[in-house]
Amino acid sequence: MNKLTLNSLIFTLISSSILSCQIKEPEKPKIWSLEPTSELISLPLNDQTPNISWGLEYLHEGKSYLFNLNQLGNSLQIFDLQSQSLAKEIAFEREGDQGIEVGYFHVESLDSIFIFPPFGNQFVLTDTSGKVKNRIRFELPLGYAALFVHNSYYVSPPKVVGNELVAKLRAEGRLSDFTQAQLDTIALAAAINLENGAVRLLPQGFPKDYLSTGQKQLEYSIHHSGKQMTVSFLGDHRIYQFPANSGEAISVEARSQFLEDVMPSFQKDIDSRGFAEYSSAKSRYESLVFDPYRKVYYRFAFPTVTIENDDQLRALRATPGAFVVMVLDEKGNVLTERKFEGGIYYPSNFFVGEKGLYLSINHPENPKNVEDQFQFELIKLEEK
């Protein structure tokens, strides 16, 4: 072998070695899990405040606060989470110029708190003083019963975008009467002008095949970022993401392994007993909640429960059974999920804080349930 050939061979071997070192192995996908931590937040309650909340909202503004809706007192309670104590209770008048019936609420900041009555065509803007700063009156178009901004049922926080408040709607009509053609005309949310109350229906709507397998409840949960609306429907495995001003969605398959392949439906002639079982004991998705600290969504789901008698069916409303918390990435892809057995957590009472998801342990059947306290356990998203 001459010197030139030998040098060429050595060069080739060295180049191949360097190249092989530069080729990186494909990254293994991260594996995530939701883990209870036994770390509790305990908040003292007075004898006029039940330990199962009508609605909660978390706010970090200098400190971390948890707002609680107390309908018995027509008030909002503000808890300081660092000291785990009541910082303030804002009691609202029910009548007069300063009057408002507190049905739901949304906290943009300590200086900007929206209060919504259970029904009606108005809401007010206030702050921690409890004084009404502005009363916004509006008229919804025909076919819509009300704004539906419930704080513990299909949670869908309103969102201030410019000079408008984007809020979820509830359509009028009997569930058994809806056709897909009618559903195709229904808007999921409206934008209400905060200066003059003008209402603008937004273009986002129901999936075109939502009723393809039968009648379903029309509940859904919305997260609006200002630029994008992400929606989870009760009877649909998919997650839908809409641009803020578009009705064209990208859908992502996000089925829970604990729910049936085909979501339950009901017949148009269903009786009240059958509907109660469908709505309380059959598989369904509920609230979709965004975690801004970890940039993920938590999607709550309920597997089908076998019901043997009416007493068990009635009990489900006060003592909910097993439920699932799914974790989705920002595009709606499933990262992990965990099934929580019944009797420990109260699934409609939760909030997201800096450390993670907090679930209430005030389930009536939980032996650790304390009547004069809110108690929340930290559930952390961890990489395995």
N, C-alpha and C positions, 0 to 999 in steps of 0.2 A: 504494500500500500504506500503510495507516495505521500509526501508531506502535505500537499494540498488537499488530497482526499481525506486524510486523517483529521486535518483542521476542520474541514466541512462537517465531518461526522461529529466531532466534539461540539461544534457550534450548534448543530441540530439538536443534540441531546440536551445541551444547556438551555436552549430556547424552549424545548418541549417541557423541561422541568419547571422553568419560570412560568410558562403559560398555564401549566396544570396547577401551580400554586395560586395563580390569580383567579382561576375559575372557582367561584364560591358555590358551596352547596346550597340548594334551595332552603329558605328558612322554613322551619317547621311551624305550622299554625299554632298560635297560642291557645291554650286550653284554660277556660275560665270556670269558676264555680261561685255560687252564692253561699256564704257561710254565716250562720248565726254566731254571734260573738259572746253572748251573755252580758254584753256591756249595755247598761240601761240608763235612760234618762227618766227621772221621776219628777213629776210636777204636781204640787199640792193643789187641791180643789176645795172650794167652799161647798156648803151643803145645798147650794142652788145650782150646782154644775154637775151634770152626769159625766161619768168617766168614759162614755162612748160619745164621740163628738159628732155634731152635725157637719162639721167642716173644719179643715186645718189648712194653713198656708205657712210656709217657711220664708223668712226674709233675713238676709245678711246685709246689714247696713251699719258698719262700725262694730256691732255685736250681732250675735245670732239670735233671732227671735222666732217664736212659734205663735201664730195667731189662731185662736179658737173661737168658733161661732157658738154662742150660747143663746139659743132661741128662747129659753125660759126667761132670761133677763133682757131680751132684745139688745144684746151687747156683743162686743168683741173683747176677748181677753188676750193680752199680750204677755207671753212668758219669755223671760230671759233664760236662754238655754245654758249659759255659762254658770249662772248662780242657781239654776233650776228653781226659779221662783216667779211668782206673778209680778210683773213690772207695772201693769196698768190694766184697768178694765174700762172700756168706753161704752157707756150706756146711752142708747139712742132713744129720744122721745118717739112715741108712736103717732102722735097727732100734731097738727099745727105746722107753722112754717119750717120748723126744724125736724118735723116728724118723718120717720121712715120705718117700715116694717122690715126687719133684717131677715131675708130669706137665704141670700148667698152673698159672697163678698170676694173682692180681689185686691191684693196689695201690690201696687207698683213700687211704692216707697213709703216711708213714714209720713211723707207730706202728700201722698196721693193714694187714697184708699177708696175703692168703689163699693157701694152698698146697693144690692138689688133686692127688691121685694119678691115674695114668692110668685106673685102674679102682677100684671099691670104693665103700663107702657111708660115707665120712668125708672131712673136710677139716680143716685146722688154721688157726688165727689166730696170726700171729707178728708180729714187727717186725724192725728192722734188726739186732737182736742174734741173730736166728735161733732164739731160744728159743720153744718152743711155749707160748703163753699160754692157748689153749683148743683142745680137740679136739671137733669137732661130729660126732656120728654120727647117721645118718638112714636111713630105709627108704623107697625109692621104691615107689609103687603098682605092681601087676602091669601089664605092658605097656611098662615103661620100663627101658631097659638101664642108663643112667648119666646123670650130669650131663655136658654136653659144652661146656666153656668153653675151647676151644682158643685159643691166642694167635696163631696164624698161618693158621688155616683156618676160613673163615666166622666171623670174629672176632665175639664176642658177650660183651663184658665183663659180669661179674656186677654187681649193683647192690644196695647196702645201702639198704633202705627201712624205716625204723623199726627194729624188732628182728628183721627178716627179711633174708635174702639171696636176691634174685631171680636165678635161674640157668637157662640154657638146658638143655633135656632132649634125650635121644636115645631114640627109640622102639625097641622090640624088633621083630624080624621081617625076613623077606626082602623086599627091595624089589619083586621081581616078584610077590609075593603080595598086596600092599596093594590094596584097593579104595577108591573114594572114600568109601563108607559107613564103612569103618574109619578112614580119615584124618580124617573129621569128628569122631571121638571123641578125637583125640589133642591134648593140650595142648603148646604150644610151650615153656613154661617153668614152673618151680615156685618157690614161696617157702618157704625153709627157716628155721625159727625158730632164731636163734643162741643161745638159752638152753637149749632142750630138744630140738632136732632135729626137731620136728614138721614134716611136709611138707604144703603146700597147693598143689594144682594151680591154675594160673591159667587164666582163661577164654579166652585168646587161642588161636586154632587156625589150621589151614590154610585156604586159599581153597576154597570149595565146588565150584569147577570145576578144581582143580589137575590132576587126572588125566583131564580131559575129552578130551584128544587122545592119550592113551597113558600108559604107565608113565614115571615120572620119579624121579630121585633126590630125597630128602626133605631136602636140606640147606637151611639158611636162616641169615641173619645178623640179629641183634637189636641195637638200641640202646634202652636203657631209661633214661628221664630221671627216673624217680620218679613222674611224673604221666602219662607217655605211653610206649607201646611202639611203635617203628617197626621194620618187618620187611621184609627183602628175601629172596625165595625164589629158589633156583637156577634154576627153570624157569618164571618168571613175570615179565613185563615190569613189572608194577605194583608200586608201593610201598604198603604197608598201615600205617595209623596207628590204633592202638587206645588208648582211654583205659585207664589203668592197671588198672582193675577191671572191664573190659567186654570181651566177645567180639565186639562190633559194631565193625567197622572202616570207616574211610574209605579207599578205594583211589584211587590217582592213577596214571594212565598215565605210565610213565617208561621208555619203550623206548629202547635204544641204537640209533643208526642203523647200527652195525656188526654187529648181530645180526639173525637172520632174524625175519620177522614172526611166524611160529609157532615157538615154542621146541621144540627136539628132544625126542623121547621114544624109548622102546624097547619092543620086544615082550616079552611075558611069558616066551617061550621063548628069549630071547637067550642066546648062549653067552658064555664068559669073554672071548674076543677082542672080540666085539661090544660087550660092556659096557665094556671098557677103552677102546675108541675113543669110545663115548658119553661116558664120564666125563672123559676127558682131551683129546679133540680136537673135541668139539661145543660149540656156543655155550652159555654159561652165565653166570649172575651169581654173584659170590662175596661178599667182605666188604662190609658197609655200615658206614662209620665216620663218626662225628660230629666236626665241627670246632667246638669251643666258642668259638673266637676270631672266626671269621667267620660262625658260625651257619649252616653248610651241612653237607651230607652228601657224602662221597666214596663212590661205588659202583663197585666193581671188576667188570669184565666181560671175558669171553674169547670172541672170535669163533671160528667154526669153522675148523679147520686141515685142509688136505688131506693125508691120510696115504697113502703109497704102499707102505710095508712095515712090518713089526713093529719093526724097529730104530728107525724114526722115532717110532713110538708109545712105545716104551720111553724114548727120549731126552727126550720131552716132560716126563716126571716130574722129571728132574734139571735140564733146561734149558728152562724154559717159554718159549713163543713170544710173539707179540704179545698185548697186552692193552689194555684201555680203562679210563680213569678218568673217570667221570661226576661232575658236580657238581650236586647238587640243593639247592633251598632248603628251609626248615624244613617246608614243606607237602609236599615230595616232587616238586615241579616241576623239570624239567631246565633248568639254567642254561647249561651247556656240557658238552662232553666232548672228550677227546683220546685218540687211539690212539697207543700207544707200540710201536714195532717191537721184535721179539725181539732178544736178545743184548746188551742194555745194562743193564736194570733187572731185579731179582729181585722179582716183584710181591707175594709173600707177606711180605716184610720191609719194613715201613713204620711210620711213626708220625706223629702230628700234633703240631706244636709251635707256638710263638707266631707264627712267621713263615709257617707254612703246612705243606704235606704234604711229608714227606721219604721218598724212595724209595731203597732199597738199590741201589747200582751193582755189587754183588758177584755179578753173573751170571757163571757159569763161562766164557761165551764173550766177555765184555767184556775187551778188552786192558788196560783200566785197573783190573781187579780185582786187589786186593792181598790175599794170603792171610792175612797177620797183622793185618788191620784190618777193622773195620766201616766202610763208607763209604756215606754217605747224601747224595743231592743234593736241595736244596730245589726244590720245584715250587710256584710261586706262582700264586694266583688273582688275575688282574689284570683291571681294567676297561679295555676298548678305547676 
